[in-house]
Amino acid sequence: MPVVDLNLHHVRYLIAVVDDGHFGRAAARLYISAPSLSQQIRKLERAVGAELIDRSAHPLRPTPVGRRFLDDARVALAAADRAVAAVDAHLREEKRTLRLGFMTASTGQHSRSMIAALRARMPEAVVNLVELPWPQQSSAVRDGSVDASLVRPPVADTEGLEFDVLRPENRVAVLPADHRLAGRSAIAIGDLDGEVFVDDDEADPAWVRWWACDPRPSGVPVQYGPSVRTIDELLEAVASGEAIALTGEFVADIYRRPDVVFVPVTDVAPCALSLCTRTGDRSTLVVALRRAVRSRE
């Protein structure tokens, strides 16, 4: 078998093109030009001696040999990323620096008190906060991009991860200020039957459905509208009357706008704001952080 020195940047580019199905979109995400991206993929194809992308397909898709290449290439790239992350984590450990991932509005009084409890145990600890997109709340921990993160349910793939509940969080409906239910002190989930809910086309569908309480006890199908990726986008969609949403009560504590109201929903399960870490991670900072959370229980 010939020995080929793969350029991992080229492999990463190939995966981006296949995942996006389009050179232009992948190039924009990678911050390079589409012609340059195409040239890099050609270099990879010349290196392995086969065409890996079917350029006649719309959207673009891998050729049969490209699919076989990608199966192992994804595994190899993930392993390489973990190896680099392991070195980075070791260096952060030496410097007593911890990277804590969070989603919008998951930081607040309770997470600040958790960090304060960590610093009480380790005064030299430095906590760098890293905002994560909703779909990466747990995967960023697994791949080593962050040492830990604050997550909300549901987490589709919990393999290799450990969770410590920081506190339960009640759920609230996010409604336009002029909505028919805006003046209520509390509502039931059935009151929202027939409403259009925000979607997120990049998140796990199970995540989207859980937050929309889909399926409903009443059996009424949930309708989905605009796709949002951040709390700010969610609030804009609600304020404009395009859709409504369910979110955690912490969001209501942090975001206050005259055109949006938050109404408690009494008959849905709360979500658990949790600390997510890697199973088996016994680094000093992560162990101290877990203990800080557990000491609050």
C-alpha positions in Angstrom: 0.0 0.0 0.0 1.5 3.4 -0.9 2.3 5.8 1.9 0.5 9.1 1.6 1.2 12.0 3.9 -2.2 13.5 4.3 -2.6 17.2 5.0 -5.2 17.3 7.7 -6.3 20.8 6.6 -7.3 19.2 3.3 -9.2 16.5 5.0 -11.0 19.1 7.1 -11.8 21.0 3.9 -13.2 17.9 2.3 -15.5 17.2 5.3 -16.8 20.8 5.2 -17.6 20.6 1.5 -19.4 17.3 1.9 -21.3 18.4 5.0 -22.4 21.7 3.3 -22.9 20.1 -0.1 -21.6 23.3 -1.7 -18.2 24.9 -2.2 -19.4 28.4 -1.6 -21.0 27.7 1.7 -18.1 25.6 2.9 -15.7 28.3 1.9 -17.5 31.0 3.7 -17.5 28.9 6.9 -13.8 28.2 6.5 -13.0 31.8 5.7 -11.3 31.1 2.4 -12.3 31.7 -1.2 -14.3 29.0 -3.1 -11.7 28.7 -5.9 -9.0 28.2 -3.3 -11.0 25.6 -1.5 -11.6 23.7 -4.7 -7.9 23.7 -5.4 -7.1 22.3 -2.0 -9.6 19.5 -2.5 -7.9 18.7 -5.9 -4.6 18.5 -4.1 -6.1 15.9 -1.7 -7.5 14.0 -4.6 -4.2 13.9 -6.4 -2.5 12.8 -3.2 -4.8 9.8 -2.7 -5.2 9.1 -6.4 -8.9 9.2 -6.7 -11.8 11.7 -7.1 -13.5 12.1 -3.7 -16.4 14.5 -4.6 -19.0 14.0 -7.3 -19.0 17.6 -8.7 -22.0 16.8 -11.0 -24.3 16.3 -8.0 -26.4 19.1 -6.5 -25.9 19.3 -3.6 -22.3 17.9 -3.8 -21.8 14.5 -2.5 -18.9 12.1 -2.1 -18.1 9.5 -4.8 -18.3 5.9 -3.7 -14.6 5.9 -3.0 -15.0 9.3 -1.3 -17.5 7.8 1.1 -15.1 5.0 2.0 -12.3 7.6 2.5 -14.5 9.8 4.7 -15.6 7.0 7.0 -12.0 6.6 8.3 -10.9 10.2 7.6 -13.5 11.6 10.0 -12.2 9.2 12.7 -8.6 10.1 12.0 -9.4 13.8 12.1 -11.3 13.5 15.4 -8.4 11.6 16.9 -5.9 14.2 15.7 -8.1 17.0 17.2 -8.3 15.1 20.5 -4.5 14.6 20.6 -4.0 18.4 20.1 -6.7 19.1 22.7 -5.0 16.8 25.2 -1.8 18.8 24.9 -3.7 22.0 25.2 -5.5 20.7 28.3 -2.2 19.7 29.9 -0.8 23.1 29.3 -3.9 24.7 30.8 -3.7 22.4 33.8 -0.1 23.6 34.4 -1.2 27.2 34.2 -4.3 26.4 36.4 -6.6 27.6 33.6 -9.9 26.0 32.9 -12.0 26.6 29.8 -15.7 26.5 30.7 -18.2 26.4 27.9 -21.7 27.9 28.2 -24.7 28.6 26.1 -26.4 32.0 26.0 -28.1 32.8 29.4 -26.7 29.7 31.2 -24.3 31.9 33.1 -25.9 33.8 35.9 -25.9 34.0 39.7 -25.8 30.2 40.2 -22.9 29.6 37.8 -21.0 32.6 39.2 -21.4 31.1 42.7 -20.0 27.8 41.3 -17.0 29.6 39.9 -16.5 31.4 43.2 -16.6 28.1 45.0 -14.0 26.8 42.7 -11.7 29.8 43.3 -12.3 29.4 47.1 -10.8 25.9 46.7 -8.1 27.0 44.2 -7.4 30.7 44.5 -4.9 30.5 41.6 -7.5 29.1 39.2 -8.3 31.1 36.1 -11.7 30.4 34.4 -12.0 31.3 30.7 -15.6 31.4 29.5 -16.3 30.1 26.0 -19.7 30.7 24.4 -20.9 27.6 22.6 -23.5 27.2 19.9 -26.5 25.1 21.1 -25.6 22.0 19.1 -22.1 21.9 20.6 -23.0 22.2 24.3 -21.7 18.6 25.1 -19.7 17.7 22.0 -17.2 20.5 22.8 -16.5 18.8 26.1 -16.1 15.4 24.4 -13.6 16.6 21.8 -11.6 18.6 24.3 -12.4 22.1 23.0 -13.4 23.0 26.5 -12.7 21.3 29.9 -16.3 21.5 31.0 -19.6 23.2 30.0 -22.9 24.3 31.4 -25.6 22.3 29.5 -29.4 22.1 29.4 -31.3 19.0 28.4 -31.7 17.0 26.3 -28.2 15.6 25.5 -28.6 13.1 22.7 -25.2 11.4 23.1 -24.0 11.1 26.7 -21.3 8.5 26.0 -18.0 9.5 27.7 -19.6 12.4 29.6 -20.5 13.0 33.3 -23.2 15.3 34.5 -23.7 17.1 37.8 -26.9 19.1 38.3 -26.3 22.7 39.2 -29.9 23.4 39.8 -33.3 22.7 38.2 -34.7 25.5 36.1 -38.4 26.0 35.4 -39.6 26.7 31.9 -41.3 29.7 30.6 -43.2 30.7 27.4 -41.7 33.5 25.4 -44.5 35.6 23.9 -44.9 38.9 22.1 -46.1 41.6 24.4 -49.4 41.8 22.6 -50.1 38.1 22.6 -53.5 36.9 23.9 -51.7 35.1 26.8 -49.2 37.8 27.7 -51.1 39.1 30.6 -51.5 35.8 32.4 -49.5 35.0 35.5 -49.1 31.3 34.4 -50.3 29.1 31.6 -50.6 25.3 30.8 -48.9 23.8 27.8 -52.3 23.1 26.2 -52.8 26.9 26.1 -50.1 27.0 23.4 -51.6 24.4 21.1 -51.9 25.7 17.6 -49.1 28.2 18.0 -46.0 28.4 15.7 -42.8 27.6 17.6 -39.2 28.5 16.7 -37.0 25.9 15.1 -33.3 25.3 14.8 -32.1 23.6 11.7 -28.6 23.0 13.1 -29.6 21.5 16.4 -30.5 17.9 17.2 -34.2 17.5 16.3 -34.8 15.8 19.7 -33.5 19.0 21.3 -35.9 21.2 19.3 -38.9 18.9 20.1 -38.1 18.6 23.8 -38.1 22.4 24.2 -41.4 22.7 22.2 -43.0 19.9 24.3 -43.5 17.9 21.1 -45.5 15.6 21.1 -48.2 17.4 23.1 -50.4 15.6 25.7 -53.4 16.8 23.7 -52.1 15.2 20.5 -52.3 18.5 18.6 -49.3 18.6 16.2 -46.7 21.3 16.9 -46.1 23.8 14.0 -42.6 25.1 13.5 -41.5 28.4 12.0 -38.3 30.4 11.7 -35.0 28.7 12.5 -33.0 30.5 15.3 -29.5 29.8 16.6 -29.2 32.2 19.5 -31.3 33.7 22.3 -31.1 37.1 20.6 -32.5 35.5 17.3 -35.2 33.8 19.3 -36.3 37.0 21.0 -36.4 38.8 17.6 -38.5 36.1 16.1 -40.9 36.2 19.0 -41.1 40.1 19.2 -41.9 40.2 15.4 -44.8 37.8 15.9 -43.3 35.1 13.7 -43.3 32.4 16.4 -43.2 31.8 20.1 -40.9 29.6 22.2 -40.2 27.9 25.5 -37.0 28.6 27.3 -35.6 28.5 30.8 -36.4 31.0 33.5 -32.8 32.1 33.7 -33.3 33.7 30.3 -36.1 35.8 31.8 -33.7 36.9 34.5 -31.1 38.1 32.0 -33.1 39.4 29.0 -35.7 42.1 29.5 -37.4 43.8 26.6 -40.6 45.8 26.4 -41.8 43.8 23.3 -41.5 40.3 24.8 -42.9 38.7 28.0 -42.1 35.5 29.8 -44.9 33.5 31.3 -44.4 30.4 33.5 -45.7 27.1 32.1 -46.9 25.1 35.1 -47.4 21.6 33.8 -44.1 20.8 32.0 -41.0 19.3 33.5 -38.2 21.7 34.5 -34.9 21.4 32.8 -31.7 20.7 34.8 -28.8 23.2 34.3 -25.9 20.8 34.7 -22.1 20.7 34.6 -20.8 18.5 31.9 -17.3 17.0 32.1 -15.5 14.1 30.5 -15.8 10.7 32.3 -12.5 9.8 33.8 -11.1 13.3 33.7 -9.2 13.6 36.9 -7.4 16.8 36.3 -7.0 19.0 39.3 -9.2 21.8 38.0 -12.1 19.6 36.8 -12.1 17.6 40.0 -12.2 20.8 42.0 -15.1 22.1 39.8 -17.1 19.0 40.3 -16.6 19.2 44.0 -17.7 22.8 44.0 -21.0 21.8 42.3 -21.6 18.8 44.6 -20.9 20.8 47.7 -23.9 23.0 46.8 -26.3 20.1 46.7 
